[in-house]
Amino acid sequence: MVVKLDSVQPVFSVPLLEDIPDTEEDAPVEGIPLSSIGPLALPEIVFGAATFSNYYNSEDLLASDVPIRTVRLALRYGIRAFDTSAYYGPSEIVLGTALKELEPLFPRSSYQLMTKVGRYGLLQSEFDYSPATIRKSIERSLERLHTTYLDTVYVHDVEFVCTPVGPIAPAKPEEILADKEKAAEYGLAPGQEGKIWGEGDEKVLAAVAELRKLQAEGKIKHVGISAYPLPTLLRIATLVQHTTSKPLDVLLSYCHISLQNSAFATYAPEFRERAKVGQLLTASPLNMGLLTPKPPSWHPASPELKEAAQKAAKLCEDEKWPGGLPNLAVGFGYRKGAELDMPVVVGLSNPEEVHESVRAWRAVKEGKDRERRVALEEKVSGLFGDGLGWSWASPPPELQK
């Protein structure tokens, strides 16, 4: 549940550092250290802290010592960047409380904090990109995270606010980029770069402008945007670059470097060359849980994609792949992310998930079972048939209110 800006903030306490269990489970396994990539020198794995919310975990877990032990283990492994949002319920509070207690071991300068502003509910009507709200949201995030500055701030899910250009419908993003007529339909043709299509675009530009004011004040280091639809992200990133003569520092999309859809790889050169974006990040190699044995019931994928994902999970089980489809999917994300100079944001709820993520990253980095891995990746992707490369509609009709 989202905590409204003007409401009383929940409080989460943690035990004193000396009272927190520090067992074998809390120690990193020896192995190759995590590398940093890209202009922002981010670790190849970024800690996705949306898990520190009631969307993914119970109130009891959030109030226990599990979050601080998870954060501590991640930091020990070298996962020293955290992704959160004002939209993720108490995530900023839980994360900030843990980091404050861990300060003697890991000072603020040893990690990067990335958060988001502008989204304060599930529905389109619950977005607010006004400069006053953006500033108020940043001040609250600073307080929640116990810091005087934020390394990166994204304008959250810009497709909900920007002026719609092109159909809001399931599509293959790579086909849009490859077809001149389709590109023009989505506002991506030559000559359309600086076009403001309506009030929604103006709201996005105003939010970016306010973040840049906060950047000039030293409260933010890097300014970016996030969204799901790649054509929309490219249009807005290009619009910012052309109307302000200053490109975005960073950009985040999700579910687009996965075994079902890796269109971000095709768009990456466009973001860098056309929109001059400094740092690209990808999130959710599990495709919001689609690439797991039990995808969530609310997942926006079509029934055909969900059926194919279940066949993929069964295939990995039959092939006796260690860790099953989730391990294969996360490993694919790490491999493609490294090739594209693109850190991967992965949600982590507990120490075991931290160990498993690093284990998968090391297996890919060391080339362990590479031929078998790549062959199985190709088999899994092939199961999606015509659904390979499809993106669902965002915002979906039920949230356009």
C-alpha positions, -999 to +999 in steps of 0.1 A: +000+000+000+013+034-010+020+058+019+005+092+009+027+122+011+007+140+037-001+110+059+017+099+091+047+077+081+050+042+095+080+035+117+101+003+115+127-003+142+156-028+140+177-044+167+210-028+176+238-039+153+254-060+179+222-079+185+216-088+149+224-125+141+256-129+121+257-166+112+271-185+082+240-175+063+250-139+067+285-143+053+293-140+016+305-171-002+341-167-015+344-161-052+350-135-079+340-101-067+311-082-083+321-058-110+310-023-117+299-011-152+287+019-170+293+057-166+278+057-131+301+028-120+271+008-108+275-028-097+262-054-122+235-063-097+214-035-083+193-043-052+156-040-061+140-029-028+104-030-040+105-062-020+105-042+012+068-036+008+034-053+013+033-060-024+058-088-019+062-094+018+043-095+050+043-068+077+059-093+100+089-098+077+093-061+071+094-055+109+119-084+116+156-085+112+154-100+078+156-067+058+187-055+076+204-089+073+195-089+036+209-054+030+241-062+050+248-094+030+242-076-002+267-048+008+292-075+018+290-090-016+295-057-033+258-050-043+262-014-034+233+003-052+197+002-041+166+009-062+134+020-045+104+044-050+079+066-032+054+042-048+067+011-031+048+015+002+072+016+031+102+004+011+122+037+015+116+036+053+126-001+057+157+004+035+167+037+051+163+022+086+185-007+077+212+015+061+212+039+091+219+010+115+246-003+092+264+031+088+293+021+111+301-007+087+290+009+054+291+047+054+268+066+030+297+072+005+300+034+000+267+028-019+243+045-043+206+053-036+182+054-065+145+063-060+115+075-080+089+103-078+056+112-093+036+080-088+016+077-056-010+050-064-020+023-088-043+044-111-034+071-136-053+097-115-028+090-087+002+104-105+014+139-097+042+155-116+037+190-104+070+207-093+057+213-058+049+176-053+081+165-069+101+187-044+080+175-015+085+139-025+123+143-027+124+159+008+104+130+022+127+105+005+158+122+019+143+120+054+131+083+050+165+072+036+185+092+063+206+110+037+214+145+025+215+135-012+202+109-037+224+094-064+197+089-089+160+100-091+137+088-119+104+104-129+083+072-124+064+054-151+062+083-176+038+064-199+010+071-174+014+109-177+029+118-210+007+126-240-002+092-257+014+090-291+007+058-311-016+030-299-016+019-263-018-018-272+003-050-271+031-046-297+066-058-307+088-028-300+115-039-324+090-038-353+081-003-344+117+008-346+123-010-379+093+004-398+094+040-408+056+044-409+052+028-374+080+049-360+063+080-372+030+068-357+048+066-323+066+100-327+100+085-335+105+097-370+133+122-380+120+157-374+097+147-345+124+147-318+115+180-302+078+179-307+056+184-276+025+165-283+003+178-255-002+187-219+011+153-207+045+159-223+046+193-207+040+177-173+069+153-178+092+181-188+082+202-158+090+172-135+124+168-151+130+205-148+123+204-110+146+175-105+173+194-123+168+223-099+172+199-070+203+185-088+217+221-089+211+223-052+231+192-046+202+170-034+203+148-065+233+136-085+216+121-116+182+127-132+163+101-152+130+086-163+115+051-160+087+033-180+077+000-195+070+008-232+103+013-250+089+035-278+075+059-252+108+059-233+127+067-264+103+095-275+104+112-241+142+108-237+147+123-271+122+151-263+141+160-231+174+161-250+161+183-278+139+207-257+164+213-229+197+208-248+207+185-220+203+147-221+190+125-193+217+111-170+200+077-166+170+057-178+153+025-166+130+000-183+119-034-171+110-068-185+128-060-217+160-080-212+144-114-206+140-148-223+106-137-236+115-102-247+150-086-251+140-056-272+160-033-250+191-046-267+178-032-300+168+001-284+200+006-264+220+022-293+190+045-300+189+057-264+226+063-264+230+079-299+197+095-305+188+106-270+224+108-256+213+091-223+243+084-201+234+053-182+209+026-190+195+001-165+172-029-169+150-045-143+131-077-138+148-104-158+120-127-145+095-105-164+075-096-132+073-132-123+062-146-157+094-166-159+088-186-127+069-218-120+040-198-105+034-165-122+012-140-103-025-141-112-025-103-119+003-106-145-006-086-177+008-112-201-017-129-224-030-164-216-008-177-245+024-162-230+015-176-195+010-210-210+043-208-228+060-198-196+047-228-178+060-250-206+094-233-202+094-240-164+086-277-172+114-278-198+140-265-173+127-290-147+130-319-173+165-307-183+174-307-146+188-271-148+199-261-113+175-235-100+151-241-128+136-214-150+142-185-126+179-193-124+182-195-162+162-163-167+182-143-142+215-156-157+203-145-191+196-111-177+231-108-162+248-121-194+229-097-217+232-068-192+270-072-191+271-073-229+251-041-231+269-023-203+236-023-184+233-031-147+204-054-137+179-045-110+168-077-091+144-078-063+158-093-031+138-103+000+161-123+021+197-135+025+191-167+005+179-147-025+211-126-023+233-157-023+213-172-052+216-140-073+254-138-068+257-175-075+238-170-108+259-140-117+292-158-109+281-189-130+275-166-160+307-146-154+328-178-151+312-193-182+300-223-162+280-246-185+279-218-211+271-240-241+243-259-222+230-226-208+228-208-242+212-239-258+185-241-231+179-203-233+172-207-270+148-236-264+130-216-238+127-185-260+115-207-289+086-219-268+071-184-269+066-186-307+048-155-320+048-141-285+085-138-284+093-100-283+058-090-274+052-062-249+019-057-232-001-025-232+009+001-206-009+018-190-035-010-192-071+000-197-081-009-161-056+017-147-065+045-171-087+062-146 
